[in-house]
Amino acid sequence: MFEWYPLTIIGYLIISIIMAIYPAVGFHFNVHFQLDGGPVNIGFQDVSGIGVDMETETITEGGENRFSYKLPVRAAYTNLVLKRALITSGDLIKWCNDAIENLDIKPVSVVVSLLNENHEPLKSYAFINAYPLKWSVSNFNAESNNLVIETIELYYQYFRTL
């Protein structure tokens, strides 16, 4: 039979090294909005659009036909897309409705944090001056028992990692 012994210091060291290099999972995260009513943590099932592309300008030099220069111009950020089960009321819904229906645009900060097994942030992204561009719901289908999913697409000026 096997006998279990308490871990030695070397065992703890090996486990901590493995945990440090083990890749992060993408299903444990939270989304934090800084709305007028105060900070709000809202659960979403899917977050996408965390990305940036460098826009460039192509310059050709007179007499040089072998190549051209690509010079960086500015960063272009993709829209942040959030998906969750449809909820009919709350601060987030009011903020989206005010922006889309009344054109009362109030940019807010949004922080998306990837969490570890202790619910602590591994990596966080702060989206600056975000506001809703699009709101949609999934199809209604009498032949399936799926949840109705709402999708909120946000524009933001830029993001930074925390």
N, C-alpha and C positions, 0 to 999 in steps of 0.2 A: 504494500500500500504506500501511497504517497503521503508524505508528511509536509504540512505547510508551516513555513517559518516566517516570522516577521521580516519585512524587507530591510536589508542593510542600507547603509549610506550609499553604497555604490548602486544598489537597486533603485533607490529614490532618484539618484542622479541620472541613471539611464532613462527612467520614466519621464523625468522633467525634460530631458533632451528630446525624447521622442515626441512629447506633447508640443515642444517649441517648434519642431520642424514639420509637424503634421499639418497638412493643408487645411485651411478654414473651410467650413461648410457654408453653403449659400442659403440654407433654409432657416437660420436662426438670426433674425434681424429685427430692428424696430425703426419706426418713422416718427419723428418728433416735429410738430409744427409750432411755430411761435405766433399764435393768433392773438387778436385783440383781447379775448377773454383770458389770456394767459397761455402757458405752454400746454400742449396737448400731445400725448402719445397715442398714435392710432395704428391698429394692426392692419397690415396688408398681406395678401397672399403672394404678390408678385411686385417686384420693383425692377424696372429696366430703364435704359437711357442714360446710364452713368458713363459719359464718354466725352472726349474732346478731340477735335481734328485741328491740325495746323493748316490754315489757308496759306497758299503761296502765290506768288506772282512770277510768271515766266518772263525772263529777260533774254533776248537774243543780242549778241554782240555783232556789230557790223563786220563782215569779212570772215567771221568764225562760223563755219557751217557744220562742224563736227558735234557740237553740243550747245545747250542753252543753260542759263542759270535759273535756278528756282530759289527765290528769296522768300523768307517767311514774312507774312503780313500780319495775321492776327489768329487768335484761337476761335474756333467755332464749336459751340457746345450743343449737344443733342438735347431734345426735350426729355424731361423726366416723366416716366409713365408708371402710374400706381394702379394696382388692381386689388379689389376686395369684394366681399359679399355686399350686396346693396343694403344700405342703411338709410332710412328715410328722414332722419333728423340728426341734429348735432351741430357743433361749431364749424366743422369742416364743410358740411353741406351748406350751411348759411353763407360761409365765405365764398364757396364756389358759385352759389346762386346769385349772390350780390355781384360778383365779377361778370358772370356770363349773361344774366338776365337784365341787370340794371347798369352794367358798365361801371360799377363802383369797384375799380381795381385797387386792391390794397396788397402790395407785395409783402411777402413774409419770408422769414428764413425757415428752411426745412433741413433737418439733419437726419441722414440715414446712417444707421450704425449696424455693422456686422458684429454679432456677439459670440462670445466663447461659451463653454459649457457652464460657466458660473454667471452667465448673463451680464458679463462685463464687455465693453466695446473692444474689439480687436482693431477695427479700422472704422473711421467715421468720415462721412462726406457732408460738408455744409454747403447747401445751395442758397445762394444769395439773391434776394429780391425775386422770389418765385411767385407766379400767379397762374391761375388756370387758363389754358387755351381751349381745352376740349373736355367734355364730359359725355360719356356714353354708357349704355347698359347692354348686356348680352341679349341674345335672342330669347324670346319666350317660346317654349316648345312643350306642348301637352303630352308628347310621347316620351319625355325624359324627366327624370327627377333631379336635375341639376339646380344648384343655387343660381340666382340671378347675380351676375358679376357687374359691378360698376367700374369703369375705367376713367381715371382722371389724368389728363396730360398737362404737365406744368412747363411753362417757359421759365427760365432763370438766366440771370446775367452771366454768372460764372459759378464754379464750385471750387472748393479747396478741401484738402484732406486735413483732418484733425488728428 
